[in-house]
Amino acid sequence: MKPKLKAVLTDDTEHANKILSALRANGGYCPCSLVNSEDTKCKCKEFRDQIKNGIEGSCHCGLYIAINPEKK
């Protein structure tokens, strides 16, 4: 059974502010992507699929991290 993951913001506030600023400037699309589409709208499809498939880790730009809240 896949773990139920949740997305949390990185605790690196300097990095988070940089990415959030780039997101605002890019209309909400991932600043790491060359294409603006529904698949690259933050939270991008790749990261949503990562969570759905129970894979822990960060998104491309490092703004969000998929964690298992039940792990200590």
Residue, then its C-alpha position, 0 to 999 in steps of 0.5 A: m500500500k502506498p503511503k499517504l503523503k502531503a506536500v509541505l513548503t521547504d524550510d529554506t525560506e530564502h529559496a522559497n521566497k526566490i521560487l515564489s517570486a519567480l512563480r508570481a512573475n511567471g503566472g503561477y507556472c513552474p519557473c524550472s519548466l520551459v513550457n507553460s501548460e496546465d501540467t507545469k502550473c504549480k504544483c506541477k503534474e509531475f509532483r502531483d503524480q509523485i505524491k499520488n504514487g507515494i514517492e517522497g522527495s521534492c518537486h523540481c524547483g525545490l519549493y515543495i517536499a512530499i513527506n509521509p506525516e506518519k514517519k517520525 
